[in-house]
């Protein structure tokens, strides 16, 4: 094992203990060995001493919704390039959606992803297994075998199960194995040919709209089924004020949680102008009133997690007329910086943002990470909260370039990322680092 590391003169921010203090972090054997307030209380023999120079030390981010191209579409993104992008954004673990070719609906594919990621990715890759075979929404998979192979949750990725009977069976089955169901809520018959949020702006643009009810109706169904079956249910991503109300009410009846894409938290439907296909997303960017409701839902704890919805798409399917372009945007590298906009604007406290990016995903998935505690994996970041930068296509690490934040001015950047006590990323502006 590598020598112990003592990081001193740091601002320790840990949502698990509501800590925001000056202190030091001790890392040994790939785990956090201790956190102390003020100056470090001695150092093990042979330890590497690092002066954090006042940078924030926080748990590494856990992203609950990431798509890649591997296996099957490696030209979009491989596990290796996704790992590089994640490390650059401070994401030390991410949940890989099962939308691959073949779909992750068999234990052998889960095993392949785990082995491949261990060999090529710099960060922890956590496979989500398909709820239904081939993601077709017709027949449920073998949940027990998938969990045994290493799946951390069940999801049908971009797809939404339309059959209430099938979803009820899946939830009942998942409850037996204590596996969370992570479901994308979308009523296909209401979405139809819609491509952006339904409203005045869609009419002005001459684009077909997607009503809020395309999300709230299947969400209401899911929440009732979760209460009926006792399943651990996570609404993969919500985007409307009505959804926040439904989740808040349902918490009294079951083990419910909900996530939001950073896109829906930081952007709104006005960003679609002028027909920029990088802003064609699922769910669509909603109104500013909805975005404000999302912020309030995050502050109240109704919304548990923030994720990147990282979805690499190549130029051929993205640089098309808006209505014809594929959905999705990359986001691993901009997830934290975009979320910090809410901190700098005074809308959301830093601890609340970090809780949604670290502790809550870990709790939902049953992980020991997402915290700065003795015995936890040494997955952490050093963050400069005020570092100014601009998102530029030339600097993107991901294999694809379809970012919804191209040209955006950001404040706050990850200077160093550690996974299991090993440094996997350093920012070009970070200066010398001896560990």
C-alpha positions as CSV (number, residue, x, y, z in Angstrom):
1,X,0.0,0.0,0.0
2,X,1.1,3.6,-0.5
3,X,2.4,5.7,2.3
4,X,-0.2,7.4,4.6
5,X,-1.2,11.0,3.6
6,X,-1.9,13.8,6.0
7,X,-3.8,16.7,4.4
8,X,-3.6,19.8,6.7
9,X,-4.8,23.4,6.6
10,X,-8.1,22.3,4.9
11,X,-11.7,23.4,5.2
12,X,-13.4,20.1,6.0
13,X,-16.9,19.9,4.7
14,X,-18.8,16.7,5.4
15,X,-22.6,16.5,5.1
16,X,-22.7,13.2,7.0
17,X,-21.8,15.1,10.2
18,X,-22.9,18.6,9.2
19,X,-19.2,19.6,9.5
20,X,-17.7,22.7,8.1
21,X,-14.5,23.4,10.0
22,X,-10.8,23.9,9.6
23,X,-9.0,20.7,10.1
24,X,-6.9,17.8,8.8
25,X,-7.5,14.5,7.1
26,X,-5.5,11.3,7.6
27,X,-5.5,8.7,4.8
28,X,-4.0,5.2,5.2
29,X,-4.4,1.9,3.3
30,X,-7.0,3.4,0.9
31,X,-9.3,4.4,3.7
32,X,-9.9,7.5,5.8
33,X,-8.1,6.9,9.1
34,X,-9.2,10.1,10.9
35,X,-10.4,13.6,10.7
36,X,-9.2,16.2,13.2
37,X,-10.1,19.8,13.9
38,X,-7.3,22.4,13.7
39,X,-3.8,21.2,13.1
40,X,-3.1,17.5,12.6
41,X,-2.5,15.6,15.9
42,X,0.8,14.0,14.8
43,X,1.5,12.0,11.7
44,X,2.4,8.4,11.1
45,X,6.0,7.6,10.3
46,X,6.7,8.0,6.6
47,X,3.5,9.9,6.0
48,X,3.3,12.3,3.1
49,X,2.4,15.8,4.4
50,X,0.2,18.0,2.2
51,X,-0.7,21.6,2.8
52,X,-4.2,22.1,1.4
53,X,-3.8,25.9,1.4
54,X,-7.3,26.4,2.6
55,X,-9.0,24.3,-0.1
56,X,-12.2,22.5,0.8
57,X,-11.9,18.8,1.4
58,X,-15.2,17.1,0.8
59,X,-16.4,13.5,0.0
60,X,-16.1,12.4,-3.6
61,X,-19.3,12.9,-5.6
62,X,-21.6,9.9,-6.3
63,X,-23.5,10.3,-9.6
64,X,-26.6,8.2,-9.8
65,X,-27.3,8.5,-13.6
66,X,-24.5,8.1,-16.1
67,X,-24.7,6.6,-19.6
68,X,-21.7,5.4,-21.6
69,X,-21.3,3.7,-24.9
70,X,-19.4,0.6,-23.6
71,X,-20.3,-2.1,-24.4
72,X,-21.6,-1.6,-27.9
73,X,-21.1,2.1,-28.8
74,X,-17.6,2.8,-27.6
75,X,-17.3,5.7,-30.1
76,X,-19.6,7.7,-27.8
77,X,-17.9,6.9,-24.5
78,X,-15.9,4.1,-23.0
79,X,-15.7,3.2,-19.3
80,X,-12.1,4.6,-19.4
81,X,-13.1,8.0,-20.9
82,X,-16.1,8.3,-18.6
83,X,-13.8,7.6,-15.7
84,X,-11.4,10.3,-16.9
85,X,-14.3,12.8,-17.2
86,X,-15.7,11.8,-13.8
87,X,-12.4,12.3,-12.0
88,X,-12.0,15.7,-13.6
89,X,-15.4,16.6,-12.2
90,X,-14.8,15.3,-8.7
91,X,-17.1,12.2,-9.2
92,X,-15.5,9.2,-7.5
93,X,-18.3,6.8,-8.1
94,X,-21.1,6.7,-10.7
95,X,-24.0,4.4,-11.4
96,X,-23.9,3.1,-15.0
97,X,-27.3,2.9,-16.6
98,X,-28.1,-0.4,-18.3
99,X,-28.6,1.1,-21.8
100,X,-25.8,-0.6,-23.5
101,X,-25.6,-3.2,-26.3
102,X,-26.4,-5.7,-25.1
103,X,-28.4,-4.3,-22.3
104,X,-27.3,-5.0,-18.7
105,X,-30.0,-7.7,-18.1
106,X,-27.8,-10.7,-17.3
107,X,-25.3,-11.4,-14.5
108,X,-22.5,-12.1,-17.0
109,X,-22.8,-8.5,-18.4
110,X,-22.8,-7.1,-14.9
111,X,-19.6,-9.1,-14.2
112,X,-18.1,-7.9,-17.5
113,X,-18.7,-4.2,-16.6
114,X,-17.3,-4.6,-13.1
115,X,-14.1,-6.3,-14.4
116,X,-13.7,-3.9,-17.4
117,X,-14.2,-0.9,-15.1
118,X,-11.7,-2.2,-12.6
119,X,-9.1,-2.6,-15.4
120,X,-9.7,0.7,-17.2
121,X,-11.7,3.3,-15.2
122,X,-10.1,5.6,-12.7
123,X,-13.2,5.8,-10.5
124,X,-15.7,3.4,-9.1
125,X,-18.3,2.2,-11.6
126,X,-21.5,0.8,-10.1
127,X,-23.7,-1.1,-12.6
128,X,-27.4,-0.7,-12.6
129,X,-29.2,-3.8,-13.9
130,X,-32.2,-3.7,-16.2
131,X,-35.6,-4.1,-14.7
132,X,-36.9,-5.7,-17.8
133,X,-35.2,-7.9,-20.4
134,X,-33.7,-5.9,-23.2
135,X,-35.2,-2.7,-21.6
136,X,-38.4,-3.5,-23.5
137,X,-40.8,-3.3,-20.6
138,X,-42.3,-6.7,-21.2
139,X,-40.6,-9.3,-18.9
140,X,-38.7,-8.7,-15.6
141,X,-35.1,-9.9,-15.3
142,X,-33.6,-12.2,-12.6
143,X,-33.1,-9.7,-9.8
144,X,-31.4,-12.1,-7.4
145,X,-28.8,-13.2,-9.9
146,X,-28.1,-9.6,-11.0
147,X,-27.6,-8.5,-7.4
148,X,-25.3,-11.5,-6.8
149,X,-23.3,-10.4,-9.8
150,X,-22.8,-6.9,-8.3
151,X,-25.7,-4.7,-9.5
152,X,-26.4,-1.9,-7.0
153,X,-29.9,-1.0,-8.2
154,X,-32.5,-1.8,-10.9
155,X,-33.4,0.7,-13.6
156,X,-34.6,0.7,-17.2
157,X,-32.4,3.7,-18.0
158,X,-33.9,6.1,-20.6
159,X,-37.0,3.9,-20.8
160,X,-40.1,4.1,-18.6
161,X,-42.2,1.0,-17.9
162,X,-45.7,1.7,-19.1
163,X,-47.5,-1.3,-17.6
164,X,-48.6,-0.8,-14.0
165,X,-49.0,-4.5,-13.5
166,X,-45.5,-5.3,-14.6
167,X,-44.0,-2.5,-12.5
168,X,-45.9,-3.8,-9.5
169,X,-44.5,-7.3,-10.0
170,X,-41.0,-5.8,-10.4
171,X,-41.3,-3.8,-7.2
172,X,-42.6,-6.8,-5.2
173,X,-39.7,-8.9,-6.5
174,X,-37.1,-6.1,-5.9
175,X,-38.4,-5.7,-2.3
176,X,-37.4,-9.3,-1.6
177,X,-33.8,-8.6,-2.5
178,X,-33.7,-5.1,-1.0
179,X,-32.7,-3.6,-4.3
180,X,-33.8,0.0,-5.0
181,X,-35.9,0.5,-8.1
182,X,-34.7,3.7,-9.9
183,X,-37.3,4.5,-12.5
184,X,-37.6,7.2,-15.2
185,X,-41.1,8.5,-15.1
186,X,-42.5,9.3,-18.5
187,X,-46.0,8.6,-20.0
188,X,-45.3,7.9,-23.7
189,X,-48.8,8.6,-24.9
190,X,-48.7,12.1,-23.4
191,X,-45.2,12.8,-24.7
192,X,-46.1,11.8,-28.2
193,X,-44.0,13.8,-30.6
194,X,-43.2,16.5,-28.0
195,X,-39.6,17.8,-27.9
196,X,-39.7,20.6,-25.3
197,X,-41.7,21.8,-22.4
198,X,-45.3,22.5,-23.3
199,X,-46.2,26.2,-23.0
200,X,-46.1,29.6,-24.6
201,X,-42.4,29.3,-25.6
202,X,-43.0,26.0,-27.4
203,X,-45.8,27.6,-29.4
204,X,-43.6,30.6,-30.3
205,X,-40.8,28.2,-31.4
206,X,-43.3,26.1,-33.4
207,X,-42.2,23.0,-31.5
208,X,-44.5,20.3,-30.0
209,X,-44.7,20.4,-26.2
210,X,-44.4,17.8,-23.5
211,X,-46.9,18.5,-20.6
212,X,-46.0,18.3,-17.0
213,X,-48.6,15.6,-16.7
214,X,-46.4,13.3,-18.8
215,X,-44.3,13.1,-15.6
216,X,-46.7,13.6,-12.8
217,X,-49.2,10.9,-13.9
218,X,-46.7,8.0,-14.0
219,X,-45.0,9.3,-10.9
220,X,-48.3,9.2,-8.9
221,X,-48.8,5.7,-10.1
222,X,-45.2,4.6,-9.1
223,X,-45.5,6.1,-5.7
224,X,-48.7,4.3,-5.0
225,X,-47.2,1.0,-6.2
226,X,-44.1,1.6,-4.0
227,X,-46.4,2.0,-0.9
228,X,-48.3,-1.1,-1.9
229,X,-45.3,-3.3,-2.4
230,X,-42.9,-1.9,0.2
231,X,-40.2,-1.4,-2.4
232,X,-37.3,1.0,-2.1
233,X,-38.3,3.5,-4.8
234,X,-36.2,6.3,-6.3
235,X,-37.8,8.6,-8.9
236,X,-34.9,8.8,-11.2
237,X,-35.4,12.5,-12.1
238,X,-38.2,14.9,-11.6
239,X,-38.6,18.3,-13.2
240,X,-42.0,19.8,-12.3
241,X,-43.5,21.6,-9.3
242,X,-46.3,19.0,-9.2
243,X,-43.8,16.2,-8.9
244,X,-42.2,17.8,-5.8
245,X,-45.7,17.9,-4.2
246,X,-46.3,14.3,-5.0
247,X,-43.0,13.1,-3.6
248,X,-43.4,15.2,-0.4
249,X,-46.8,13.6,0.2
250,X,-45.6,10.1,-0.5
251,X,-42.8,10.1,1.9
252,X,-45.2,9.3,4.7
253,X,-46.3,6.0,3.0
254,X,-43.0,4.3,2.0
255,X,-39.3,4.4,1.4
256,X,-39.3,7.1,-1.2
257,X,-36.5,9.2,-2.7
258,X,-36.2,11.4,-5.8
259,X,-33.4,12.8,-7.9
260,X,-33.0,15.7,-10.3
261,X,-30.7,16.3,-13.2
262,X,-28.3,19.3,-12.8
263,X,-29.7,20.5,-16.1
264,X,-33.2,20.9,-14.7
265,X,-31.8,22.5,-11.6
266,X,-29.5,25.0,-13.4
267,X,-31.3,25.7,-16.7
268,X,-34.8,26.4,-18.0
269,X,-36.8,26.3,-21.2
270,X,-35.5,29.7,-22.3
271,X,-32.1,28.1,-22.9
272,X,-33.5,26.1,-25.8
273,X,-33.3,29.3,-27.9
274,X,-32.2,29.5,-30.7
275,X,-33.1,25.8,-31.3
276,X,-29.9,24.6,-29.7
277,X,-30.1,20.8,-29.8
278,X,-27.7,20.3,-27.0
279,X,-30.6,21.5,-24.8
280,X,-32.9,18.8,-26.1
281,X,-33.1,16.7,-22.9
282,X,-35.3,14.1,-21.2
283,X,-37.1,15.3,-19.1
284,X,-37.2,18.6,-21.1
285,X,-36.0,21.9,-19.5
286,X,-39.0,23.3,-17.8
287,X,-40.3,26.8,-16.9
288,X,-38.4,29.0,-14.4
289,X,-41.3,28.5,-12.0
290,X,-40.6,24.8,-12.1
291,X,-36.9,25.3,-11.6
292,X,-37.5,27.5,-8.6
293,X,-39.8,24.7,-7.2
294,X,-36.9,22.3,-7.7
295,X,-34.6,24.5,-5.7
296,X,-37.1,24.7,-2.9
297,X,-37.6,20.9,-3.0
298,X,-33.9,20.4,-2.7
299,X,-33.7,22.7,0.3
300,X,-36.6,21.0,2.0
301,X,-35.1,17.6,1.5
302,X,-37.9,16.4,-0.8
303,X,-35.4,16.0,-3.6
304,X,-32.6,13.8,-2.3
305,X,-30.0,13.6,-5.1
306,X,-28.5,15.7,-7.9
307,X,-27.0,13.8,-10.9
308,X,-25.3,14.7,-14.1
309,X,-27.6,12.6,-16.5
310,X,-24.3,12.3,-18.4
311,X,-25.5,11.0,-21.9
312,X,-22.8,11.2,-24.6
313,X,-24.1,11.5,-28.1
314,X,-22.1,11.8,-31.3
315,X,-22.4,14.7,-33.7
316,X,-24.5,12.9,-36.3
317,X,-27.4,12.5,-33.9
318,X,-27.0,15.8,-32.0
319,X,-26.3,18.4,-34.6
320,X,-29.6,18.0,-36.2
321,X,-32.8,20.2,-36.4
322,X,-34.0,20.5,-32.8
323,X,-37.1,18.2,-33.3
324,X,-35.0,15.5,-34.9
325,X,-31.9,15.5,-32.6
326,X,-31.3,12.8,-30.0
327,X,-32.0,13.6,-26.3
328,X,-29.1,14.0,-23.9
329,X,-26.1,16.0,-22.8
330,X,-22.8,15.1,-21.1
331,X,-22.3,16.4,-17.6
332,X,-19.8,14.6,-15.4
333,X,-17.2,17.4,-15.7
334,X,-19.7,20.2,-15.1
335,X,-21.9,18.6,-12.4
336,X,-20.3,20.2,-9.3
337,X,-19.5,23.5,-10.9
338,X,-23.1,24.0,-12.2
339,X,-24.5,23.0,-8.8
340,X,-22.2,25.5,-7.1
341,X,-24.0,28.3,-9.0
342,X,-26.8,27.8,-6.4
343,X,-24.3,28.3,-3.6
344,X,-22.8,31.4,-5.0
345,X,-26.2,32.9,-5.7
346,X,-27.2,32.3,-2.1
347,X,-30.1,30.0,-3.1
348,X,-28.8,26.8,-1.4
349,X,-26.2,26.2,1.3
350,X,-23.0,24.3,0.4
351,X,-23.8,21.5,2.8
352,X,-27.2,20.9,1.2
353,X,-25.6,20.7,-2.3
354,X,-22.9,18.3,-1.2
355,X,-25.4,16.2,0.7
356,X,-27.3,15.6,-2.5
357,X,-24.2,14.8,-4.4
358,X,-22.5,12.5,-1.8
359,X,-24.3,11.3,1.3
360,X,-27.8,10.8,0.0
361,X,-26.8,8.7,-3.1
362,X,-24.6,6.6,-0.8
363,X,-27.5,6.0,1.6
364,X,-29.9,5.1,-1.1
365,X,-27.4,2.7,-2.7
366,X,-26.2,1.3,0.6
367,X,-22.6,2.4,0.1
368,X,-20.0,3.2,2.8
369,X,-18.7,6.1,0.8
370,X,-20.1,9.7,0.6
371,X,-18.6,10.7,3.9
372,X,-15.4,11.7,5.6
373,X,-15.4,9.2,8.5
374,X,-12.8,6.7,9.8
375,X,-13.1,3.5,8.0
376,X,-14.8,4.9,4.9
377,X,-13.1,4.6,1.5
378,X,-10.7,7.5,0.9
379,X,-12.8,8.9,-1.9
380,X,-12.6,12.6,-1.6
381,X,-11.9,15.9,-3.5
382,X,-10.0,19.1,-2.9
383,X,-12.2,22.0,-4.1
384,X,-11.4,25.6,-4.8
385,X,-14.8,27.1,-4.3
386,X,-14.0,30.4,-6.1
387,X,-11.9,29.3,-9.0
388,X,-13.2,31.0,-12.2
389,X,-13.3,29.1,-15.5
390,X,-15.3,28.8,-18.7
391,X,-16.6,25.6,-20.2
392,X,-14.8,25.2,-23.5
393,X,-15.3,22.3,-26.0
394,X,-11.5,22.0,-26.5
395,X,-11.1,21.2,-22.8
396,X,-13.7,18.6,-22.5
397,X,-12.4,15.2,-21.4
398,X,-15.4,13.1,-22.4
399,X,-15.2,11.4,-25.8
400,X,-18.4,13.3,-26.8
401,X,-18.9,17.1,-26.8
402,X,-22.6,17.5,-26.4
403,X,-22.5,19.7,-23.2
404,X,-25.5,21.9,-22.3
405,X,-23.0,24.3,-20.6
406,X,-20.7,25.2,-23.6
407,X,-19.3,28.7,-23.0
408,X,-20.8,28.9,-19.5
409,X,-18.9,30.9,-16.9
410,X,-18.3,28.8,-13.8
411,X,-17.1,29.5,-10.3
412,X,-15.6,26.6,-8.4
413,X,-13.4,23.8,-9.6
414,X,-12.0,20.5,-8.4
415,X,-8.2,20.8,-7.9
416,X,-7.6,17.1,-6.9
417,X,-9.6,13.9,-6.9
418,X,-8.7,10.8,-4.8
419,X,-10.2,7.3,-5.1
420,X,-9.2,4.8,-2.4
421,X,-6.5,7.2,-1.3
422,X,-4.9,7.4,-4.8
423,X,-4.8,10.7,-6.7
424,X,-6.6,10.2,-10.0
425,X,-6.9,13.8,-11.1
426,X,-5.1,17.2,-10.6
427,X,-6.2,20.4,-12.2
428,X,-3.7,22.2,-14.4
429,X,-3.9,25.2,-12.1
430,X,-3.5,23.2,-8.8
431,X,0.3,23.7,-8.5
432,X,2.6,21.2,-6.8
433,X,1.2,18.3,-4.9
434,X,3.6,15.9,-3.3
435,X,1.3,12.9,-2.6
